[in-house]
């Protein structure tokens, strides 16, 4: 992300260059090179650059120059306001101004929630030039008339997309209503957000749009992978990765506060230097935890997305998505915590059945599929201790309540013994409560482990277990040769491992037919599998029921199919699943009415493909809803000469068709 241009080439004040050099800032990053000149010319800008590109310096350095040039330091009432989506990001930005601006006479203040408001008011009374704040606390102090923004020179939206995603739009509009219209508006973001631009337009701004590497959502030096596993395999895989990566300095992301504290407590129980951080914790404790992590007293930070945006933590060499994020954009911001400042980084995402619904939106957002990890038994730790029990309200570890009402209370001696064992530092963590057979989980229902004196007998038991009749659908391998009944003769008991072959037509179709019969739906179903693409097609008179209420029932079938496959069939490669509805009568009617149906869309795409071949240029197709775009993308994926990408915002988007 560095350029060959040094800051001295931008004609900055000599004292500012000296201060930058003193803190290791000598060369500008690409986004800084693109923004400094425009900001110094007092232009409104909207700068779009990927995570880790140096966006903080892109606005902070020219702001310091403006304060020096305009002699605004003599009048602390002329302020620069910087809005941050999270408290941690606000503290980090303020730290930059305190470090670099200290020798320049620039005073900054961090105004965030979770800290004593009286202390912040006293700081404001002394006068500040740069006000870094979260929108809620800034508005509280403005309404109390403790802050006067009447002389505000500029407003910065730091991580602008996140500000609006977190619901701060009304707070932001309140700020903009209270400052002069002549102010400068600086917006920096990692992803495009139309709410940001619409708000700028609403308040009379027409910002210059600066985009860096718009087509590349991911930093090149981040190696990111995905592990398709069962939810019970997440902790064994996490522990193994933490032990494998040399000098592991790690951020682990979870989707909920409860999961965050649970994973952290579990790791601490296994003697890892881990700590949780979430919005439930007091701000002073969160600040202390971040300091401990930066100083590497804590080497594993388990967190929610509160730490995924804007935080510049050096030397993080591993990011683990314990849960796939619910928002596709968060995937980019999470893995962007590693691979910073030109260093190599590794990001691994865990995907169990519960995470599957988040995978496709992420792949679509980054424009590519995530490389899949090839895992074997050795990739999972086998010494996982028992899971701690957390109180849902306090998120503190408590003793698991016993279900035995008649259980006697422990005696005084037993209490003393328990205290002694707890305080004994040499006590080792207990072995995992998750049962294993060899290194295969017992509760992995894709496999059937069975011991018998003959393979035929074991296969018969496997047929009963999987609920099928055709033994050709079963893979069988020998796991362990037992002893013979007698020393030299007699039958030998052998342990076999069985799994279903991914022959979906014979395995999945009967399962779906059984569901349709029980639900008394007048539908027919057909499954086909080719090139790791599973297509399930529904036909019949009750198609309307599948598509009612935004295809609620069809989406339910998709979930059922994924669950069935994950629990029944062992697949070495990731497969793509597509559900389709087709009705000949409806097709004829829709064709006569000029509606978009599958064949009509395919015909339209064929015409556009010819034009692309003739012109050798990309073309935009007409606006389509998600179902129609899905047909286009599926059809184009079958032709290696072409590629397709969705363009635009909202439900109706255009599809760009181009040569591959």
MISE-769001 format. One record per residue (C-alpha): residue number from 0; x negated, y, z. Coordinates in Angstrom, 2 decimals, decimal comma. Layout:
> pos_c1_c2_c3
> NUM_X_Y_Z
...
***
This chain:
> pos_c1_c2_c3
> 0_0,00_0,00_0,00
> 1_-3,04_2,30_0,01
> 2_-3,89_4,71_-2,79
> 3_-7,27_6,13_-3,72
> 4_-6,14_9,64_-2,75
> 5_-7,38_10,99_0,54
> 6_-5,32_13,47_2,55
> 7_-7,87_16,19_1,93
> 8_-6,73_16,23_-1,74
> 9_-3,24_17,47_-0,76
> 10_-4,53_20,90_0,39
> 11_-3,35_20,28_3,95
> 12_-4,45_22,46_6,85
> 13_-8,02_21,55_7,93
> 14_-6,94_20,94_11,54
> 15_-4,24_18,50_10,35
> 16_-6,75_16,54_8,24
> 17_-9,09_16,39_11,23
> 18_-6,28_15,08_13,46
> 19_-5,27_12,46_10,86
> 20_-8,84_11,24_10,40
> 21_-9,28_11,02_14,17
> 22_-6,43_8,51_14,32
> 23_-7,52_6,45_11,31
> 24_-5,35_8,08_8,64
> 25_-7,62_8,84_5,69
> 26_-5,89_7,61_2,53
> 27_-2,22_7,99_1,66
> 28_0,02_5,01_0,95
> 29_1,98_4,93_-2,31
> 30_5,22_6,23_-0,79
> 31_3,32_8,97_1,06
> 32_1,68_10,04_-2,20
> 33_5,11_10,29_-3,84
> 34_6,83_12,25_-1,03
> 35_4,29_14,69_0,45
> 36_4,35_17,19_-2,43
> 37_8,18_17,23_-2,70
> 38_8,68_17,71_1,05
> 39_6,12_20,53_1,15
> 40_8,08_22,19_-1,68
> 41_11,11_22,11_0,67
> 42_13,08_19,76_-1,59
> 43_15,77_17,42_-0,30
> 44_14,67_13,83_-0,95
> 45_15,95_10,28_-0,69
> 46_12,88_7,99_-0,58
> 47_13,39_4,27_-1,09
> 48_10,51_1,92_-0,24
> 49_10,13_-1,57_1,17
> 50_9,43_-2,37_4,79
> 51_5,84_-1,77_5,87
> 52_5,05_0,80_3,15
> 53_4,29_3,71_5,51
> 54_7,60_5,61_5,44
> 55_7,03_7,23_8,86
> 56_3,88_8,97_7,64
> 57_5,69_9,88_4,41
> 58_7,83_12,43_6,28
> 59_5,82_13,01_9,48
> 60_2,63_14,27_7,79
> 61_4,29_16,92_5,58
> 62_6,50_17,98_8,55
> 63_3,36_18,71_10,59
> 64_1,99_20,72_7,65
> 65_5,24_22,73_7,39
> 66_5,13_23,55_11,11
> 67_1,54_24,78_10,73
> 68_2,15_26,72_7,50
> 69_5,36_28,46_8,63
> 70_3,88_29,29_12,02
> 71_6,94_27,65_13,52
> 72_4,80_26,60_16,46
> 73_5,20_30,12_17,81
> 74_8,98_29,66_17,98
> 75_10,00_26,33_19,59
> 76_13,66_27,06_18,86
> 77_12,91_26,27_15,19
> 78_13,13_22,53_15,35
> 79_12,77_19,50_13,13
> 80_15,37_16,83_13,99
> 81_14,60_13,18_13,26
> 82_17,48_10,71_13,65
> 83_16,55_7,08_14,38
> 84_18,91_4,07_14,43
> 85_17,26_2,38_17,43
> 86_15,60_3,53_20,63
> 87_12,42_1,58_19,90
> 88_12,01_3,22_16,49
> 89_12,60_6,66_18,02
> 90_9,89_5,99_20,62
> 91_7,47_4,81_17,95
> 92_8,07_7,87_15,74
> 93_7,69_10,19_18,72
> 94_4,42_8,47_19,60
> 95_3,04_9,39_16,15
> 96_3,86_13,07_16,70
> 97_2,40_12,99_20,21
> 98_-0,85_11,43_19,03
> 99_-1,48_13,39_15,82
> 100_0,24_16,61_16,92
> 101_-1,38_16,85_20,33
> 102_-4,44_18,80_19,11
> 103_-2,28_20,89_16,79
> 104_-0,05_22,29_19,53
> 105_3,03_20,41_18,26
> 106_5,42_19,45_21,05
> 107_7,85_16,59_20,50
> 108_10,56_14,99_22,61
> 109_12,25_11,58_22,43
> 110_15,97_11,88_23,23
> 111_17,52_8,41_23,48
> 112_20,16_6,62_25,49
> 113_19,32_4,36_28,39
> 114_17,05_6,93_30,06
> 115_17,77_9,66_32,59
> 116_19,44_12,58_30,85
> 117_18,27_15,07_33,52
> 118_14,62_14,40_32,66
> 119_15,35_14,93_28,97
> 120_17,10_18,25_29,67
> 121_14,08_19,49_31,63
> 122_11,81_18,52_28,72
> 123_14,02_20,42_26,26
> 124_13,94_23,55_28,41
> 125_10,15_23,71_28,03
> 126_10,62_23,96_24,26
> 127_9,94_21,37_21,55
> 128_9,17_21,57_17,83
> 129_10,10_18,01_16,82
> 130_13,18_16,34_18,27
> 131_13,28_12,55_17,72
> 132_16,64_11,22_18,79
> 133_19,30_8,58_18,48
> 134_22,56_10,14_17,20
> 135_24,68_9,37_20,27
> 136_22,42_10,97_22,88
> 137_21,68_13,97_20,61
> 138_25,40_14,69_20,24
> 139_26,00_14,29_23,98
> 140_23,39_16,96_24,76
> 141_24,65_19,20_21,95
> 142_28,20_19,07_23,32
> 143_26,83_19,90_26,78
> 144_25,13_22,92_25,12
> 145_21,73_21,70_26,24
> 146_20,53_21,65_22,61
> 147_20,99_24,47_20,10
> 148_20,45_23,37_16,51
> 149_21,23_26,79_15,04
> 150_17,60_27,28_13,90
> 151_16,99_23,72_12,67
> 152_14,54_23,72_9,75
> 153_15,00_20,13_8,58
> 154_16,82_16,90_9,37
> 155_15,28_13,47_8,75
> 156_17,32_10,27_8,44
> 157_14,76_7,63_9,41
> 158_15,84_4,17_8,16
> 159_18,90_5,88_6,69
> 160_20,61_2,67_5,56
> 161_20,45_1,26_9,08
> 162_21,85_4,47_10,59
> 163_24,99_4,08_8,51
> 164_25,18_0,30_8,84
> 165_25,22_0,69_12,63
> 166_28,23_3,02_12,49
> 167_26,57_6,38_13,15
> 168_28,25_8,12_10,20
> 169_30,54_10,32_12,35
> 170_27,67_11,24_14,68
> 171_25,52_12,20_11,70
> 172_28,27_14,37_10,22
> 173_28,63_16,09_13,62
> 174_24,91_16,92_13,55
> 175_25,07_18,23_9,96
> 176_28,07_20,41_10,81
> 177_26,12_22,11_13,58
> 178_22,98_23,09_11,69
> 179_22,36_25,74_8,99
> 180_23,24_24,84_5,40
> 181_19,80_26,05_4,35
> 182_18,10_23,17_6,23
> 183_16,00_20,61_4,38
> 184_17,36_17,05_4,25
> 185_14,84_14,17_4,19
> 186_16,14_10,61_3,95
> 187_13,94_7,51_3,97
> 188_15,27_4,00_3,60
> 189_14,32_0,44_2,75
> 190_17,50_-0,33_0,79
> 191_20,04_1,65_-1,19
> 192_23,17_2,71_0,69
> 193_25,81_4,76_-1,12
> 194_27,20_6,04_2,20
> 195_23,89_7,85_2,74
> 196_23,99_9,60_-0,64
> 197_27,73_10,34_-0,42
> 198_27,18_12,07_2,93
> 199_24,33_14,09_1,45
> 200_26,54_15,17_-1,48
> 201_29,37_16,02_0,94
> 202_27,14_18,51_2,75
> 203_25,92_20,19_-0,42
> 204_22,67_18,32_-0,96
> 205_21,51_16,85_-4,26
> 206_18,39_14,99_-3,13
> 207_15,54_14,02_-5,38
> 208_15,51_10,20_-5,48
> 209_12,09_8,62_-5,07
> 210_11,94_4,85_-5,51
> 211_8,91_2,66_-4,95
> 212_8,91_-0,92_-6,26
> 213_12,70_-0,94_-6,55
> 214_12,69_-4,39_-8,16
> 215_10,43_-5,94_-5,49
> 216_12,28_-6,31_-2,20
> 217_9,48_-8,31_-0,55
> 218_5,90_-7,39_0,23
> 219_3,55_-9,47_-1,96
> 220_1,29_-10,64_0,87
> 221_4,12_-12,30_2,83
> 222_4,42_-16,06_2,35
> 223_8,06_-16,83_3,16
> 224_9,61_-20,30_3,37
> 225_12,82_-21,97_4,49
> 226_13,25_-25,17_6,49
> 227_16,49_-27,09_5,90
> 228_17,02_-28,82_9,24
> 229_19,60_-29,83_11,80
> 230_20,31_-27,32_14,58
> 231_18,84_-29,75_17,14
> 232_15,56_-29,72_15,21
> 233_15,08_-25,95_15,49
> 234_13,25_-25,92_18,82
> 235_10,95_-28,90_17,99
> 236_10,00_-27,22_14,69
> 237_9,51_-23,82_16,38
> 238_7,20_-25,26_19,02
> 239_5,16_-27,12_16,41
> 240_4,74_-23,95_14,32
> 241_3,67_-21,93_17,36
> 242_1,01_-24,53_18,09
> 243_-0,11_-24,85_14,47
> 244_-0,64_-21,18_13,57
> 245_-4,03_-20,01_14,82
> 246_-3,87_-17,09_17,29
> 247_-0,10_-16,97_16,86
> 248_1,28_-13,46_17,38
> 249_4,94_-13,98_16,69
> 250_8,37_-12,39_16,42
> 251_11,30_-14,82_16,63
> 252_14,67_-13,49_15,45
> 253_18,05_-14,71_16,68
> 254_21,55_-13,50_15,77
> 255_23,00_-13,16_19,27
> 256_21,83_-11,83_22,60
> 257_22,64_-15,14_24,31
> 258_20,58_-17,13_21,79
> 259_17,72_-14,63_22,13
> 260_17,47_-15,07_25,89
> 261_18,00_-18,83_25,67
> 262_15,16_-19,37_23,18
> 263_12,81_-17,10_25,14
> 264_13,57_-18,81_28,46
> 265_13,11_-22,21_26,81
> 266_9,70_-21,19_25,46
> 267_8,68_-19,74_28,83
> 268_9,67_-23,01_30,45
> 269_7,16_-24,67_28,13
> 270_4,44_-22,21_29,23
> 271_4,44_-20,02_26,12
> 272_3,78_-16,29_26,59
> 273_7,26_-15,35_25,36
> 274_9,75_-12,63_26,34
> 275_13,26_-11,71_25,11
> 276_14,38_-8,22_24,09
> 277_17,99_-7,28_23,29
> 278_20,47_-4,45_23,62
> 279_21,71_-5,90_26,92
> 280_18,46_-4,97_28,70
> 281_17,83_-1,56_30,36
> 282_15,79_0,85_28,26
> 283_12,87_1,06_30,69
> 284_12,51_-2,72_30,63
> 285_12,73_-2,78_26,82
> 286_10,00_-0,13_26,62
> 287_7,77_-2,11_29,01
> 288_8,29_-5,31_27,01
> 289_7,28_-3,57_23,77
> 290_4,14_-2,24_25,48
> 291_3,29_-5,74_26,71
> 292_3,80_-7,14_23,21
> 293_1,62_-4,49_21,58
> 294_-1,13_-5,13_24,14
> 295_-0,68_-8,91_23,53
> 296_0,07_-9,69_27,16
> 297_3,14_-11,19_25,53
> 298_2,40_-12,97_22,25
> 299_5,89_-14,17_21,32
> 300_8,74_-11,65_21,15
> 301_12,21_-13,15_20,80
> 302_14,72_-10,55_19,71
> 303_17,86_-9,58_17,87
> 304_17,78_-7,19_14,91
> 305_17,11_-4,31_17,33
> 306_13,40_-4,82_16,58
> 307_13,76_-5,57_12,87
> 308_13,75_-2,03_11,56
> 309_10,93_0,46_11,38
> 310_8,75_-0,87_14,20
> 311_5,09_-0,93_13,21
> 312_3,53_-3,71_15,25
> 313_0,08_-4,59_13,96
> 314_-1,35_-8,08_13,50
> 315_1,94_-10,01_13,68
> 316_0,98_-13,10_11,69
> 317_4,18_-15,13_11,97
> 318_7,90_-14,32_11,84
> 319_10,46_-17,02_12,60
> 320_14,13_-16,63_11,74
> 321_15,56_-19,03_14,33
> 322_18,95_-18,08_12,83
> 323_19,42_-16,82_9,29
> 324_20,63_-13,19_9,51
> 325_24,31_-12,45_8,87
> 326_23,38_-9,50_6,62
> 327_21,20_-10,22_3,60
> 328_19,28_-6,93_3,91
> 329_18,20_-7,89_7,44
> 330_16,22_-10,80_5,99
> 331_13,90_-8,37_4,20
> 332_13,50_-6,17_7,29
> 333_12,87_-9,13_9,59
> 334_10,14_-10,79_7,55
> 335_8,66_-7,34_6,88
> 336_7,42_-7,32_10,49
> 337_4,47_-9,42_9,28
> 338_2,09_-8,84_6,38
> 339_1,59_-5,19_7,32
> 340_-1,35_-2,93_6,47
> 341_-2,40_-5,25_3,64
> 342_-2,82_-8,33_5,87
> 343_-1,43_-11,76_5,06
> 344_1,72_-12,85_6,87
> 345_3,88_-15,96_7,16
> 346_7,68_-15,99_7,60
> 347_9,66_-19,19_8,17
> 348_13,45_-19,32_8,28
> 349_15,40_-22,16_9,87
> 350_18,58_-23,13_8,02
> 351_20,98_-25,60_9,62
> 352_24,56_-26,26_8,58
> 353_25,73_-23,28_10,64
> 354_23,38_-20,98_8,69
> 355_24,25_-22,19_5,18
> 356_26,86_-19,51_4,48
> 357_24,16_-16,82_4,89
> 358_21,67_-18,41_2,49
> 359_23,26_-17,61_-0,89
> 360_23,77_-13,88_-0,12
> 361_20,10_-13,62_0,91
> 362_18,90_-15,31_-2,30
> 363_21,14_-13,04_-4,35
> 364_19,90_-9,95_-2,49
> 365_16,18_-10,69_-3,00
> 366_16,80_-11,93_-6,54
> 367_15,20_-15,33_-5,99
> 368_15,51_-18,51_-3,98
> 369_13,39_-18,95_-0,85
> 370_10,70_-21,66_-1,29
> 371_11,69_-24,80_0,60
> 372_9,36_-26,46_3,11
> 373_8,54_-30,14_2,73
> 374_8,87_-31,52_6,24
> 375_8,03_-34,88_7,76
> 376_8,18_-36,33_11,25
> 377_4,79_-34,85_12,22
> 378_6,15_-31,30_11,75
> 379_8,35_-31,61_14,86
> 380_7,11_-31,47_18,45
> 381_8,21_-34,44_20,55
> 382_7,58_-33,05_24,03
> 383_10,39_-30,49_24,19
> 384_11,49_-29,88_27,76
> 385_15,13_-29,79_28,79
> 386_17,09_-26,75_27,66
> 387_17,58_-24,11_30,39
> 388_21,11_-23,20_31,42
> 389_22,01_-19,50_31,11
> 390_24,84_-17,58_32,69
> 391_26,82_-16,01_29,84
> 392_27,38_-12,71_31,65
> 393_23,97_-12,04_33,18
> 394_21,85_-13,98_30,65
> 395_19,86_-15,26_33,62
> 396_18,74_-18,86_34,12
> 397_20,94_-20,60_36,67
> 398_21,38_-24,16_37,87
> 399_23,73_-26,10_35,63
> 400_27,01_-26,72_37,47
> 401_27,62_-30,36_38,30
> 402_30,73_-32,10_36,98
> 403_30,72_-34,49_39,94
> 404_32,99_-32,88_42,53
> 405_32,13_-35,50_45,13
> 406_28,40_-34,94_44,84
> 407_26,94_-34,41_48,31
> 408_25,11_-31,25_49,16
> 409_21,34_-31,71_49,45
> 410_19,85_-31,93_52,91
> 411_17,46_-29,38_54,35
> 412_14,57_-31,69_53,56
> 413_15,61_-31,90_49,91
> 414_15,80_-28,09_49,74
> 415_12,30_-27,83_51,12
> 416_11,07_-30,41_48,61
> 417_12,64_-28,54_45,70
> 418_10,99_-25,29_46,77
> 419_7,67_-27,04_47,05
> 420_7,93_-28,53_43,57
> 421_9,03_-25,23_42,06
> 422_6,10_-23,36_43,53
> 423_3,64_-26,03_42,45
> 424_1,88_-24,58_39,40
> 425_0,70_-28,00_38,26
> 426_4,23_-29,26_37,59
> 427_4,51_-30,18_33,90
> 428_7,63_-29,50_31,81
> 429_10,01_-32,41_31,58
> 430_10,36_-34,38_28,36
> 431_13,12_-33,52_25,93
> 432_16,70_-34,46_26,69
> 433_17,24_-34,94_22,95
> 434_16,83_-38,70_22,37
> 435_14,46_-39,92_19,66
> 436_13,99_-43,21_17,81
> 437_10,36_-43,04_16,83
> 438_10,35_-39,44_15,63
> 439_13,83_-39,46_14,13
> 440_16,68_-37,84_16,05
> 441_19,36_-40,26_17,15
> 442_22,09_-37,69_16,47
> 443_20,99_-37,08_12,86
> 444_24,03_-38,75_11,31
> 445_22,47_-38,87_7,84
> 446_20,48_-41,90_8,99
> 447_21,60_-45,22_10,46
> 448_19,00_-47,13_12,50
> 449_19,89_-50,79_13,01
> 450_18,11_-53,95_14,14
> 451_19,06_-57,34_12,68
> 452_17,58_-60,70_11,78
> 453_18,36_-60,12_8,07
> 454_18,55_-57,13_5,75
> 455_21,94_-58,26_4,47
> 456_23,36_-58,16_7,99
> 457_21,92_-54,68_8,59
> 458_23,23_-53,32_5,25
> 459_26,70_-54,65_6,13
> 460_26,59_-52,67_9,39
> 461_25,43_-49,58_7,46
> 462_28,36_-49,87_5,03
> 463_30,71_-49,85_7,99
> 464_28,91_-46,87_9,55
> 465_29,01_-44,74_6,39
> 466_32,57_-45,87_5,52
> 467_31,77_-47,14_2,01
> 468_31,95_-50,51_0,25
> 469_29,23_-50,32_-2,42
> 470_25,83_-51,40_-1,06
> 471_24,13_-49,87_-4,15
> 472_24,79_-46,45_-2,59
> 473_22,49_-47,15_0,34
> 474_18,72_-46,61_0,64
> 475_17,10_-49,08_3,03
> 476_13,59_-49,13_4,47
> 477_11,90_-51,17_7,17
> 478_10,98_-49,13_10,24
> 479_9,60_-51,85_12,52
> 480_8,88_-55,57_12,33
> 481_9,91_-57,32_15,53
> 482_8,63_-60,56_17,01
> 483_9,93_-63,96_15,97
> 484_12,34_-65,65_18,34
> 485_9,70_-68,28_19,03
> 486_5,95_-67,89_18,84
> 487_5,44_-69,39_15,37
> 488_8,96_-69,89_14,03
> 489_12,54_-68,71_14,26
> 490_14,28_-65,57_12,95
> 491_12,50_-62,21_13,22
> 492_14,40_-59,12_14,39
> 493_13,65_-56,17_12,08
> 494_14,61_-52,49_12,55
> 495_15,96_-50,90_9,35
> 496_16,58_-47,26_8,50
> 497_19,52_-46,64_6,13
> 498_20,61_-43,48_4,31
> 499_23,06_-42,68_1,52
> 500_21,80_-42,04_-1,99
> 501_22,86_-38,63_-3,35
> 502_25,30_-40,17_-5,83
> 503_28,01_-37,60_-5,23
> 504_30,60_-38,94_-7,62
> 505_30,90_-42,18_-5,68
> 506_30,26_-40,79_-2,19
> 507_31,90_-37,35_-2,13
> 508_34,90_-37,86_-4,45
> 509_36,62_-40,60_-2,35
> 510_36,12_-38,45_0,75
> 511_37,82_-35,42_-0,88
> 512_40,62_-37,55_-2,36
> 513_41,38_-38,82_1,15
> 514_41,65_-35,24_2,46
> 515_43,94_-34,19_-0,40
> 516_46,24_-37,16_0,23
> 517_46,45_-36,49_3,97
> 518_47,19_-32,81_3,27
> 519_49,81_-33,86_0,68
> 520_48,33_-31,52_-1,92
> 521_49,16_-32,10_-5,58
> 522_45,55_-31,76_-6,67
> 523_42,92_-33,78_-8,46
> 524_39,20_-33,48_-7,75
> 525_36,11_-34,32_-9,77
> 526_32,43_-34,10_-8,71
> 527_29,48_-33,90_-11,09
> 528_25,78_-33,60_-10,33
> 529_22,99_-32,50_-12,67
> 530_19,66_-30,69_-12,16
> 531_20,26_-30,29_-8,38
> 532_23,58_-28,54_-9,13
> 533_26,71_-30,11_-7,63
> 534_29,97_-28,98_-9,24
> 535_33,34_-29,82_-7,66
> 536_36,36_-29,09_-9,87
> 537_39,96_-28,96_-8,65
> 538_42,96_-29,29_-11,00
> 539_46,68_-29,73_-10,40
> 540_49,90_-27,96_-9,51
> 541_48,78_-26,70_-6,08
> 542_45,83_-24,60_-7,28
> 543_47,72_-21,52_-6,11
> 544_47,43_-22,73_-2,51
> 545_43,65_-22,98_-2,87
> 546_43,40_-19,40_-4,14
> 547_45,91_-17,79_-1,76
> 548_44,68_-15,24_0,83
> 549_41,36_-14,56_-0,92
> 550_40,76_-18,27_-1,63
> 551_40,82_-19,09_2,09
> 552_41,58_-22,80_1,55
> 553_38,99_-23,14_-1,22
> 554_36,33_-21,63_1,06
> 555_37,38_-24,12_3,75
> 556_36,80_-26,97_1,29
> 557_33,34_-25,55_0,57
> 558_32,54_-25,65_4,31
> 559_33,87_-29,21_4,63
> 560_31,76_-30,38_1,67
> 561_28,58_-28,80_3,05
> 562_29,20_-30,37_6,44
> 563_29,87_-33,78_4,87
> 564_26,68_-33,66_2,80
> 565_24,50_-32,44_5,66
> 566_25,74_-35,21_7,93
> 567_26,04_-38,04_5,44
> 568_23,52_-37,70_2,63
> 569_19,74_-37,28_2,90
> 570_18,51_-34,98_0,12
> 571_14,82_-34,26_-0,50
> 572_15,56_-31,17_-2,61
> 573_17,92_-28,26_-1,98
> 574_21,07_-28,44_-4,10
> 575_23,39_-25,74_-5,40
> 576_27,12_-26,17_-4,74
> 577_29,85_-24,69_-6,95
> 578_33,61_-25,09_-6,47
> 579_35,86_-24,45_-9,48
> 580_39,60_-24,36_-10,11
> 581_40,92_-25,10_-13,59
> 582_44,45_-25,43_-14,92
> 583_45,19_-25,94_-18,62
> 584_48,68_-24,37_-18,45
> 585_47,42_-21,33_-16,58
> 586_44,59_-20,99_-19,09
> 587_46,99_-20,88_-22,03
> 588_49,19_-18,30_-20,30
> 589_46,26_-16,15_-19,26
> 590_44,80_-16,26_-22,75
> 591_48,02_-15,02_-24,27
> 592_48,16_-12,20_-21,72
> 593_44,55_-11,18_-22,35
> 594_43,37_-12,01_-18,80
> 595_39,80_-12,98_-17,96
> 596_39,54_-16,75_-17,65
> 597_36,56_-19,01_-17,72
> 598_36,60_-19,81_-21,44
> 599_37,29_-16,20_-22,38
> 600_34,39_-15,01_-20,19
> 601_32,04_-17,62_-21,65
> 602_33,03_-16,54_-25,17
> 603_32,40_-12,90_-24,26
> 604_28,99_-13,76_-22,80
> 605_28,08_-15,68_-25,96
> 606_28,75_-12,55_-28,03
> 607_26,61_-10,45_-25,69
> 608_23,79_-13,01_-25,81
> 609_23,64_-12,55_-29,59
> 610_23,32_-8,79_-29,16
> 611_20,52_-9,22_-26,61
> 612_18,64_-11,49_-29,04
> 613_19,08_-8,96_-31,83
> 614_18,02_-5,87_-29,86
> 615_15,55_-7,58_-27,48
> 616_16,95_-5,26_-24,79
> 617_18,95_-5,85_-21,61
> 618_22,70_-5,14_-21,81
> 619_25,28_-4,41_-19,10
> 620_28,47_-6,45_-19,26
> 621_31,80_-4,99_-18,18
> 622_32,76_-4,74_-14,49
> 623_33,81_-8,07_-12,98
> 624_35,07_-9,38_-9,67
> 625_32,99_-11,94_-7,68
> 626_34,76_-14,97_-9,18
> 627_34,15_-13,74_-12,72
> 628_30,51_-12,89_-11,97
> 629_30,03_-16,36_-10,56
> 630_31,15_-17,86_-13,88
> 631_28,69_-15,64_-15,76
> 632_25,73_-16,44_-13,50
> 633_26,44_-20,18_-13,63
> 634_26,74_-20,13_-17,41
> 635_23,56_-18,07_-17,89
> 636_21,58_-20,31_-15,49
> 637_22,08_-23,21_-17,93
> 638_20,26_-21,31_-20,69
> 639_16,56_-20,77_-19,87
> 640_16,23_-18,03_-22,51
> 641_18,34_-15,60_-20,50
> 642_18,69_-14,28_-16,96
> 643_21,44_-12,31_-15,22
> 644_21,59_-9,86_-12,29
> 645_24,51_-8,09_-10,61
> 646_24,32_-4,29_-10,62
> 647_26,30_-1,71_-8,64
> 648_28,16_-1,38_-5,33
> 649_31,44_-2,77_-4,01
> 650_33,56_-5,72_-5,08
> 651_33,51_-4,97_-8,81
> 652_29,99_-4,97_-10,25
> 653_28,46_-5,14_-13,68
> 654_26,20_-7,98_-14,78
> 655_22,93_-7,19_-16,52
> 656_22,05_-9,73_-19,22
> 657_18,45_-9,88_-20,40
> 658_15,84_-12,19_-21,89
> 659_13,96_-14,38_-19,43
***
